[in-house]
Amino acid sequence: MSTSRRKFLQWMVAAGAGSTVVKSASAHEHFKGYPDSYGVLHDTTLCIGCRSCEKACNEVNDLPAPDKPFDDTSVLETKRRTDAKSYTVVNKYDVGEYAKGPVFRKFQCNHCLEPACASACFVGAFTKTPEGAVSYDASVCVGCRYCIIACPFDVPTYEYDEALTPRVMKCTLCEPRLKEGKLPGCVEACPMEALTFGKREDLITIARERIRKYPNRYIDHIYGEHEMGGTSWMYITGAPFEKLDMRTDLGVTPAPELTSGALSLVPMVIGVWPVLLGGLYVISKRKERMAHDEKTSAVKEAIDQTQADADAKLKAAMEKARKEKETAVEKAVTKALADAEKERGKEDK
């Protein structure tokens, strides 16, 4: 991570003495969202599963190319979720009598009005912005991944294959584009206008009007208007939400209210965190030193043994060569004497 261990420990020591991190967690007030914040309404009755939104998201966020191209719809046969290399995915659902064919739902961060990820993060790496996005600051993240556990929608993922600077990865609502006056990449790319971008209050009005105008097409509910205190990304659909793997057991209470009891333990955790990390650091270093010493000793022993084996083999080879040489010389002398004896015998005759 970009934050050094020393710097992080300094933060934790300060927090243990009564930092504002603890105060903000314990004195959280209900927040109903910024009045002019933006969001997206996803109408699943219009989505055709073309994956244009996936492709646009990949391009505007400079994400790695997928294993299969975006025009390959065979991936829709497998239920997917977002990961470190994809901020959004489209899944296909068979809803039986509720639709003549499959229903497609786009899955990404819902950008809660009161984010569970932000309430669980004790270093403030997540922030709900006035534009509507839940932004993430990797420079202060310590990699605890409490946000992943806290999210009721199972959205944030982690760069487990990034050894040096892993980050939490999720949809950003194209926040940089919003600040430039542009649409989110997925909204701009949708050919069926299944995604509508605008002020959240206006989207709720649009959704209610569609439900009123086409009561046989839609379930009379806007998913995200009130779930977990409300989200900036909302859905309307003609099939029961549970048929689309959308949780219907969340209630309307914002995440910070549900986690306030757990967060009351933060002062104690932060107070002992430096000691814990310090102890783990010492233990880790001791293990590293012991492992290094053991490795060095093992290498030396292996080298010594190899050298001893080589010396023994060389000595045995030299001894064998000496004996073979003596034997050969002895045979040669014996033969020479025998030949000489034969020659003298011939001369005597």
Phi, psi and chi 1 to 4 in degrees:
 res  aa     phi    psi   chi1   chi2   chi3   chi4
   1 MET       -  159.5  -56.8  -64.9  -66.5      -
   2 SER   -74.1  -22.3   59.3      -      -      -
   3 THR   -82.5  125.5  -57.7      -      -      -
   4 SER   -73.3  158.7   67.2      -      -      -
   5 ARG   -62.2  -41.1 -179.1 -178.9  -74.0  103.6
   6 ARG   -61.2  -45.1 -178.4 -175.6  -62.0  -83.9
   7 LYS   -64.5  -41.5 -174.9  176.2 -179.8 -179.3
   8 PHE   -63.3  -42.8  175.6   59.6      -      -
   9 LEU   -63.1  -37.0  -70.5  175.9      -      -
  10 GLN   -62.4  -41.9  -70.0  172.8  -15.0      -
  11 TRP   -59.5  -45.4  -73.8   -7.9      -      -
  12 MET   -67.6  -37.3  -66.5  -61.3   97.6      -
  13 VAL   -62.6  -44.0  169.9      -      -      -
  14 ALA   -62.5  -40.2      -      -      -      -
  15 ALA   -65.7  -37.5      -      -      -      -
  16 GLY   -64.3  -25.0      -      -      -      -
  17 ALA   -84.6   -0.4      -      -      -      -
  18 GLY   115.0   52.9      -      -      -      -
  19 SER   -78.8  169.3   73.8      -      -      -
  20 THR   -72.7  -15.5   56.5      -      -      -
  21 VAL   -59.9  -44.8  172.6      -      -      -
  22 VAL   -66.7  -43.3  176.8      -      -      -
  23 LYS   -62.0  -42.6  -66.8  179.5 -178.9  178.4
  24 SER   -67.7  -29.8   63.8      -      -      -
  25 ALA   -75.9  -39.0      -      -      -      -
  26 SER   -85.5  -19.6   60.4      -      -      -
  27 ALA  -114.1   31.9      -      -      -      -
  28 HIS   -67.2  130.9 -161.8  -68.5      -      -
  29 GLU  -107.2  152.8  -62.6 -179.4   -2.4      -
  30 HIS   -61.9  131.0 -178.5   53.6      -      -
  31 PHE  -124.0  122.0  174.6   63.4      -      -
  32 LYS   -95.6   12.6  -63.6 -177.1  178.1  179.7
  33 GLY    95.1  158.3      -      -      -      -
  34 TYR   -72.7  134.8  -66.2  100.8      -      -
  35 PRO   -61.2  -31.5   20.4  -32.7      -      -
  36 ASP  -109.3   23.2  -66.1  -36.7      -      -
  37 SER   -72.1  157.9   68.0      -      -      -
  38 TYR  -102.7  168.3  -67.5   91.5      -      -
  39 GLY  -164.3 -171.2      -      -      -      -
  40 VAL  -134.8  137.7  177.6      -      -      -
  41 LEU  -107.7  123.1  174.9   65.7      -      -
  42 HIS  -105.0  115.5  178.1   28.9      -      -
  43 ASP   -98.0  103.5 -173.1  -21.4      -      -
  44 THR   -69.5  -17.7   66.7      -      -      -
  45 THR   -72.2  -14.2   68.1      -      -      -
  46 LEU  -103.3  -14.9  -60.6  176.8      -      -
  47 CYS   -74.9  134.6 -177.0      -      -      -
  48 ILE  -111.9    5.0   59.3  173.9      -      -
  49 GLY    70.5   30.2      -      -      -      -
  50 CYS   -76.5  -16.4   65.3      -      -      -
  51 ARG    70.0   16.0  -58.5 -177.0   66.0 -158.4
  52 SER   -62.5  -34.6  -65.1      -      -      -
  53 CYS   -66.1  -38.2   54.5      -      -      -
  54 GLU   -62.8  -44.8  -69.5 -174.2   31.7      -
  55 LYS   -63.4  -44.8 -179.2  179.4  179.6 -179.1
  56 ALA   -64.2  -42.0      -      -      -      -
  57 CYS   -60.5  -43.5  177.4      -      -      -
  58 ASN   -60.4  -41.8 -179.8  -83.8      -      -
  59 GLU   -73.3  -46.5  -68.4  174.9  -10.5      -
  60 VAL   -72.1  -21.1  -59.0      -      -      -
  61 ASN  -103.5    6.2  -70.5  -69.0      -      -
  62 ASP    54.1   46.3  -64.9  -37.9      -      -
  63 LEU   -89.3  156.6  -61.9  172.8      -      -
  64 PRO   -63.1  149.6  -19.7   31.4      -      -
  65 ALA   -64.6  144.1      -      -      -      -
  66 PRO   -73.8  167.5   29.5  -36.2      -      -
  67 ASP   -63.9  -37.8  -65.7  -26.6      -      -
  68 LYS  -114.3  142.2  -66.8 -176.7  178.4 -178.8
  69 PRO   -62.2  158.8   22.7  -33.8      -      -
  70 PHE   -69.3  -18.6  -70.2  106.9      -      -
  71 ASP   -86.4    2.3   57.8    1.9      -      -
  72 ASP   -90.9  101.9 -175.0  -11.6      -      -
  73 THR   -84.9    4.1   56.8      -      -      -
  74 SER   -65.7  -21.9   66.0      -      -      -
  75 VAL   -66.2  -19.7  -61.1      -      -      -
  76 LEU   -70.3  -12.5  -61.6  174.7      -      -
  77 GLU   -76.6  -12.4  -58.4  -56.0  -39.9      -
  78 THR  -115.0  132.6  -57.0      -      -      -
  79 LYS   -71.4  126.9 -166.8  173.1  -63.3 -178.0
  80 ARG  -120.7  166.0  -60.0  174.9  -65.0  153.2
  81 ARG  -137.3  167.4   62.9  153.2  -65.5  176.9
  82 THR   -68.7  157.2   57.3      -      -      -
  83 ASP  -144.5 -170.6   55.4   35.8      -      -
  84 ALA   -65.4  -17.0      -      -      -      -
  85 LYS  -111.1    3.5  -62.1  178.6 -179.1  179.1
  86 SER  -147.5  120.6   54.5      -      -      -
  87 TYR   -82.7  -18.4  -69.6  168.1      -      -
  88 THR  -147.4  148.4 -172.6      -      -      -
  89 VAL  -140.8  154.3  -63.8      -      -      -
  90 VAL  -110.3  130.8  175.2      -      -      -
  91 ASN  -115.9  151.6  -78.1  -34.0      -      -
  92 LYS  -106.5  139.9 -177.4  174.2   74.5  170.1
  93 TYR  -133.0  136.9  -58.9   90.3      -      -
  94 ASP   -94.6  111.6  179.8    5.9      -      -
  95 VAL  -106.2   10.9  -62.3      -      -      -
  96 GLY    65.2 -125.7      -      -      -      -
  97 GLU   -68.5  -11.4   61.4 -175.1  -86.8      -
  98 TYR   -81.9   -9.0  -63.5  101.0      -      -
  99 ALA  -157.7  151.8      -      -      -      -
 100 LYS   -72.1  -24.4  -66.0 -179.2  179.4  179.8
 101 GLY  -140.4 -167.5      -      -      -      -
 102 PRO   -67.0  155.0   25.6  -35.0      -      -
 103 VAL  -113.2  138.5  173.9      -      -      -
 104 PHE  -113.2  137.7  -57.8   93.5      -      -
 105 ARG  -130.9  132.7  176.3  174.9   74.3   92.0
 106 LYS   -85.2  134.2 -176.8  177.7  178.1  -63.8
 107 PHE  -118.8  127.7  174.0   63.3      -      -
 108 GLN  -165.2 -176.0   72.8  -63.6  -57.3      -
 109 CYS   -62.7  134.4  175.5      -      -      -
 110 ASN   -87.9   -5.9  -73.8  -21.5      -      -
 111 HIS    52.2   66.4  -60.9  -82.0      -      -
 112 CYS   -57.9  149.7  -56.5      -      -      -
 113 LEU   -65.7  -38.0  -60.0 -173.6      -      -
 114 GLU  -124.3   88.2  -64.1 -171.8   68.3      -
 115 PRO   -66.5  133.8  -15.5   29.7      -      -
 116 ALA   -64.9  -36.3      -      -      -      -
 117 CYS   -61.7  -39.3   55.2      -      -      -
 118 ALA   -70.7  -37.7      -      -      -      -
 119 SER   -70.5  -26.6   67.5      -      -      -
 120 ALA   -87.3  -16.4      -      -      -      -
 121 CYS   -86.5  114.7 -178.6      -      -      -
 122 PHE   -85.8    0.2   57.9   85.8      -      -
 123 VAL  -113.2    4.1  -65.3      -      -      -
 124 GLY    69.8   37.3      -      -      -      -
 125 ALA   -76.3  -18.1      -      -      -      -
 126 PHE  -113.1  139.4  -68.9   90.1      -      -
 127 THR  -140.8  135.5  -54.7      -      -      -
 128 LYS   -84.8  119.1  179.6   67.5  174.7 -178.9
 129 THR   -92.3  157.3   67.4      -      -      -
 130 PRO   -58.9  -26.9  -25.8   36.0      -      -
 131 GLU   -71.8  -21.9  -69.1   80.6   12.3      -
 132 GLY   121.1  -17.6      -      -      -      -
 133 ALA   -78.8  151.9      -      -      -      -
 134 VAL   -98.8  106.5  174.8      -      -      -
 135 SER   -92.9  161.2   64.8      -      -      -
 136 TYR  -130.6  132.4  164.7   70.3      -      -
 137 ASP  -110.4  101.4 -175.8   -5.4      -      -
 138 ALA   -66.8  -21.5      -      -      -      -
 139 SER   -69.7  -20.8   67.5      -      -      -
 140 VAL  -109.2   -9.1  -60.4      -      -      -
 141 CYS   -65.2  135.9  178.3      -      -      -
 142 VAL  -105.7    4.3  -63.3      -      -      -
 143 GLY    76.0   22.4      -      -      -      -
 144 CYS   -71.7  -26.2   69.0      -      -      -
 145 ARG    65.1   22.6  -75.0  158.0  -78.1  175.4
 146 TYR   -61.4  -30.7  -68.4  162.0      -      -
 147 CYS   -61.6  -38.2   54.8      -      -      -
 148 ILE   -65.1  -40.8  -63.7  176.9      -      -
 149 ILE   -70.3  -37.7  -60.5  172.6      -      -
 150 ALA   -74.3  -30.4      -      -      -      -
 151 CYS   -62.2  120.6  178.4      -      -      -
 152 PRO   -73.7  -14.2   28.9  -36.2      -      -
 153 PHE  -101.4    3.9  -58.7  107.0      -      -
 154 ASP    57.3   50.7 -164.4   27.0      -      -
 155 VAL  -101.1  -58.3  170.2      -      -      -
 156 PRO   -59.9  143.2  -20.4   32.7      -      -
 157 THR  -127.2  177.1   58.2      -      -      -
 158 TYR  -135.8  145.7 -162.2   65.2      -      -
 159 GLU   -82.2   75.4  -69.8 -177.5  -50.5      -
 160 TYR   -67.3  -23.6  -70.7  101.9      -      -
 161 ASP   -90.9    5.2   56.9  -10.0      -      -
 162 GLU  -101.5  108.1  178.6   59.9   53.3      -
 163 ALA   -73.6  -38.5      -      -      -      -
 164 LEU   -93.2  -45.5  -60.6  178.5      -      -
 165 THR  -132.3   63.7   56.5      -      -      -
 166 PRO   -66.8  146.3   27.1  -36.0      -      -
 167 ARG  -128.5  159.3  -61.9  166.3  -65.0  170.6
 168 VAL   -80.6  133.1  174.0      -      -      -
 169 MET  -119.8  133.4  -55.8  -65.8  -80.6      -
 170 LYS  -166.3  169.6   72.8  173.8 -166.9   66.1
 171 CYS   -57.8  138.7  161.8      -      -      -
 172 THR  -104.8    2.8   65.7      -      -      -
 173 LEU    59.2   22.8 -160.6   62.3      -      -
 174 CYS    50.6   47.7  -73.6      -      -      -
 175 GLU   -52.3  -43.9 -175.8 -177.3    5.3      -
 176 PRO   -59.3  -37.4  -24.8   36.2      -      -
 177 ARG   -69.0  -38.3  -70.8  173.8   61.3   88.0
 178 LEU   -60.9  -40.3  -61.8 -172.9      -      -
 179 LYS   -68.3  -19.7  -68.8 -179.6  177.6  179.9
 180 GLU   -93.4    2.5  -64.6  175.3    2.7      -
 181 GLY    82.1   18.0      -      -      -      -
 182 LYS  -102.5  163.2  -61.0  177.9 -179.7  178.4
 183 LEU   -80.3  155.5  -69.0  172.1      -      -
 184 PRO   -57.2  146.0  -25.2   34.7      -      -
 185 GLY   -55.5  -42.4      -      -      -      -
 186 CYS   -65.6  -40.2   58.2      -      -      -
 187 VAL   -64.9  -44.1  176.0      -      -      -
 188 GLU   -63.5  -32.6 -173.2  175.0   70.8      -
 189 ALA   -87.9  -15.3      -      -      -      -
 190 CYS   -67.6  117.4 -178.4      -      -      -
 191 PRO   -77.5  -16.2   30.7  -36.0      -      -
 192 MET  -103.5    1.2  -57.6  -56.6  -65.5      -
 193 GLU    55.5   37.1  -63.0 -175.5   -1.9      -
 194 ALA   -75.6  -14.7      -      -      -      -
 195 LEU  -114.5  124.4  -56.1  174.7      -      -
 196 THR  -118.3  125.2  -55.9      -      -      -
 197 PHE  -104.2  141.6  175.4   80.8      -      -
 198 GLY   172.2 -172.2      -      -      -      -
 199 LYS   -66.3  141.5  -70.8 -173.4  176.9 -179.9
 200 ARG   -57.1  -43.4 -174.5  174.1 -176.0  -86.8
 201 GLU   -63.5  -36.6  -67.0  -58.0  -41.0      -
 202 ASP   -67.9  -37.7  -67.2  -21.1      -      -
 203 LEU   -64.2  -38.1  -64.2  176.9      -      -
 204 ILE   -63.6  -40.4  -67.3  173.8      -      -
 205 THR   -63.6  -44.3  -60.7      -      -      -
 206 ILE   -61.1  -44.8  -68.0  171.7      -      -
 207 ALA   -63.3  -43.8      -      -      -      -
 208 ARG   -63.7  -37.0  -74.3  176.2  179.0  162.7
 209 GLU   -67.9  -39.7  177.4   58.4   21.8      -
 210 ARG   -64.3  -42.9  -71.7 -173.6 -171.4  179.0
 211 ILE   -64.1  -39.8  -66.4  171.8      -      -
 212 ARG   -67.6  -40.1 -176.0 -159.4   65.0   79.6
 213 LYS   -74.9  -33.8 -170.0  173.3 -178.9 -179.8
 214 TYR  -126.5   70.0  -56.6  103.2      -      -
 215 PRO   -64.2  -23.7   24.5  -35.4      -      -
 216 ASN   -83.5  -11.2  -64.4  -33.3      -      -
 217 ARG   -93.8  -30.7  179.8 -172.4  -62.7  177.7
 218 TYR  -120.4  150.3  -61.3  101.0      -      -
 219 ILE   -71.8  138.4  -61.6  -67.6      -      -
 220 ASP   -79.5   67.6 -171.5   10.7      -      -
 221 HIS  -162.9  138.6 -176.8   77.6      -      -
 222 ILE  -103.7  107.8  -55.6  170.3      -      -
 223 TYR   -73.5  121.8 -168.2   96.3      -      -
 224 GLY   108.5  -12.2      -      -      -      -
 225 GLU   -65.6  -40.4 -179.0 -180.0    7.7      -
 226 HIS  -128.1  -16.6  -60.3  -62.8      -      -
 227 GLU   -53.7  130.0  -84.0   75.6    9.4      -
 228 MET    52.2   34.6  -66.6  -60.7  -64.9      -
 229 GLY    87.8   -2.2      -      -      -      -
 230 GLY   106.7  149.5      -      -      -      -
 231 THR  -133.0  160.5   59.9      -      -      -
 232 SER   -84.5  -19.3  -68.0      -      -      -
 233 TRP  -105.0  122.5 -165.5  -73.1      -      -
 234 MET  -127.7  162.6  -63.6  173.7  -71.3      -
 235 TYR  -133.5  146.3  -62.6   82.5      -      -
 236 ILE  -130.9  144.6   53.4  174.7      -      -
 237 THR  -154.8  165.5 -177.2      -      -      -
 238 GLY   -98.6   -4.9      -      -      -      -
 239 ALA  -114.0  152.6      -      -      -      -
 240 PRO   -53.8  138.8  -26.7   36.4      -      -
 241 PHE   -61.3  -32.3  -66.5  103.9      -      -
 242 GLU   -66.0  -23.4   57.1  -91.6   22.5      -
 243 LYS   -68.8  -19.3  -66.4  -76.1 -172.7  179.5
 244 LEU  -106.3   22.9  -53.5 -178.4      -      -
 245 ASP    58.1   35.0  -72.4  -20.8      -      -
 246 MET  -106.3  129.7  -59.9  171.7   72.7      -
 247 ARG   -68.0  132.9  -67.9 -175.1   61.2  179.1
 248 THR  -116.1   12.7   56.4      -      -      -
 249 ASP  -109.2   15.6   61.1  -21.3      -      -
 250 LEU   -82.1  -26.9  -62.2  175.3      -      -
 251 GLY    73.6 -169.1      -      -      -      -
 252 VAL  -114.8    0.9  -61.8      -      -      -
 253 THR   -76.1  128.5  -55.5      -      -      -
 254 PRO   -62.5  150.9  -21.6   33.6      -      -
 255 ALA   -57.1  -42.9      -      -      -      -
 256 PRO   -58.0  -34.7  -28.0   37.4      -      -
 257 GLU   -67.7  -35.9  -68.5 -174.1   25.7      -
 258 LEU   -73.4  -27.3  -63.7  174.4      -      -
 259 THR  -100.4    0.3   57.1      -      -      -
 260 SER   -59.3  -38.0   58.9      -      -      -
 261 GLY   -63.8  -44.6      -      -      -      -
 262 ALA   -66.6  -37.9      -      -      -      -
 263 LEU   -71.2  -16.4  -71.7  175.5      -      -
 264 SER   -65.6  -17.8   65.8      -      -      -
 265 LEU   -82.9   -8.7  -61.9  175.0      -      -
 266 VAL   -56.9  -42.4  169.6      -      -      -
 267 PRO   -55.5  -43.9  -27.1   36.1      -      -
 268 MET   -65.5  -44.0  178.9 -176.4   69.9      -
 269 VAL   -62.3  -44.8  173.4      -      -      -
 270 ILE   -66.8  -34.3  -71.1 -179.8      -      -
 271 GLY   -64.7  -37.9      -      -      -      -
 272 VAL   -93.4   -9.8  -58.6      -      -      -
 273 TRP   -57.1  -46.9 -165.9  -89.1      -      -
 274 PRO   -61.5  -41.6  -22.2   33.8      -      -
 275 VAL   -62.7  -44.3  178.1      -      -      -
 276 LEU   -60.7  -49.3  176.5   61.3      -      -
 277 LEU   -63.5  -39.5  -77.5 -176.9      -      -
 278 GLY   -61.9  -44.5      -      -      -      -
 279 GLY   -62.5  -44.7      -      -      -      -
 280 LEU   -63.1  -35.6  -68.4  175.6      -      -
 281 TYR   -66.4  -44.6  178.7   70.1      -      -
 282 VAL   -62.8  -45.5  171.0      -      -      -
 283 ILE   -60.3  -43.0  -67.3  172.3      -      -
 284 SER   -61.3  -45.7  174.5      -      -      -
 285 LYS   -64.7  -39.4  -75.3  -59.6  179.5 -177.6
 286 ARG   -63.3  -42.9 -176.4  170.3 -179.7  -88.3
 287 LYS   -62.6  -41.1  -73.9 -176.8  176.7 -180.0
 288 GLU   -62.3  -42.8  -70.6  178.3    4.2      -
 289 ARG   -65.8  -43.4 -175.0  170.8   60.2 -104.8
 290 MET   -63.5  -41.8  -68.4  176.0   62.9      -
 291 ALA   -63.3  -38.6      -      -      -      -
 292 HIS   -66.3  -44.0  178.5  -91.6      -      -
 293 ASP   -63.3  -43.6  -67.9  -15.8      -      -
 294 GLU   -63.7  -40.1  -69.7  176.6   -1.6      -
 295 LYS   -65.3  -43.3 -178.6  178.4 -180.0 -179.5
 296 THR   -62.8  -43.9  -59.1      -      -      -
 297 SER   -63.2  -42.3  176.9      -      -      -
 298 ALA   -64.9  -40.4      -      -      -      -
 299 VAL   -64.5  -45.0  169.8      -      -      -
 300 LYS   -61.6  -43.5 -176.4  177.5 -175.4  -57.6
 301 GLU   -62.5  -40.2 -176.6  178.5  -15.4      -
 302 ALA   -66.1  -40.5      -      -      -      -
 303 ILE   -64.9  -45.5  -68.0  174.6      -      -
 304 ASP   -61.0  -43.4  -68.9  -15.8      -      -
 305 GLN   -64.8  -41.0 -175.8   61.2   46.5      -
 306 THR   -63.3  -42.0  -59.2      -      -      -
 307 GLN   -64.7  -41.3 -174.6   62.9   50.4      -
 308 ALA   -64.0  -42.9      -      -      -      -
 309 ASP   -62.8  -40.9  -68.3  -16.4      -      -
 310 ALA   -64.7  -42.0      -      -      -      -
 311 ASP   -63.4  -42.3  -69.7  -16.2      -      -
 312 ALA   -64.0  -43.4      -      -      -      -
 313 LYS   -64.2  -41.0  -71.1 -179.8  179.2  179.5
 314 LEU   -64.3  -43.3  177.4   60.7      -      -
 315 LYS   -62.5  -43.4 -176.7  177.6  179.6 -179.9
 316 ALA   -64.3  -39.5      -      -      -      -
 317 ALA   -66.4  -40.5      -      -      -      -
 318 MET   -67.4  -39.7  -67.9  178.7   65.3      -
 319 GLU   -64.6  -41.8  179.8   64.5   19.4      -
 320 LYS   -63.3  -42.5 -178.9 -179.9  179.4 -177.8
 321 ALA   -64.5  -38.3      -      -      -      -
 322 ARG   -64.0  -44.9 -176.8 -175.9   66.5   77.4
 323 LYS   -65.1  -41.7  -70.5 -178.1  177.4  180.0
 324 GLU   -63.1  -37.2  -70.4  177.4  -11.1      -
 325 LYS   -67.5  -43.6 -176.8  177.0  179.8 -179.8
 326 GLU   -62.3  -41.4  -71.0  179.5   -6.6      -
 327 THR   -63.4  -43.3  -59.9      -      -      -
 328 ALA   -64.0  -40.8      -      -      -      -
 329 VAL   -65.0  -43.4  169.4      -      -      -
 330 GLU   -61.6  -42.0 -175.8  176.9  -12.0      -
 331 LYS   -64.0  -42.5  -72.9 -177.8  177.9  179.9
 332 ALA   -63.6  -41.6      -      -      -      -
 333 VAL   -65.1  -44.6  170.2      -      -      -
 334 THR   -59.9  -44.3  -59.6      -      -      -
 335 LYS   -64.6  -41.8 -175.4  175.9 -175.9  -60.4
 336 ALA   -63.3  -41.0      -      -      -      -
 337 LEU   -65.1  -41.0  -69.1  174.8      -      -
 338 ALA   -63.8  -43.3      -      -      -      -
 339 ASP   -63.5  -40.2  -69.4  -16.6      -      -
 340 ALA   -65.6  -39.0      -      -      -      -
 341 GLU   -63.9  -39.8 -173.0   63.4   28.4      -
 342 LYS   -64.5  -41.1  -72.4 -179.0 -179.7  179.3
 343 GLU   -63.4  -41.6  -72.6  -62.2  -33.4      -
 344 ARG   -64.6  -34.7  -77.5 -161.1  -64.1  -87.5
 345 GLY   -64.7  -38.0      -      -      -      -
 346 LYS   -68.4  -40.7  -69.9  178.6 -178.9  179.4
 347 GLU   -65.4  -38.8  -70.2  176.5   -0.8      -
 348 ASP   -63.4  -32.2  -68.3  -18.8      -      -
 349 LYS   -75.2      -  -69.2  178.6 -179.8 -179.4
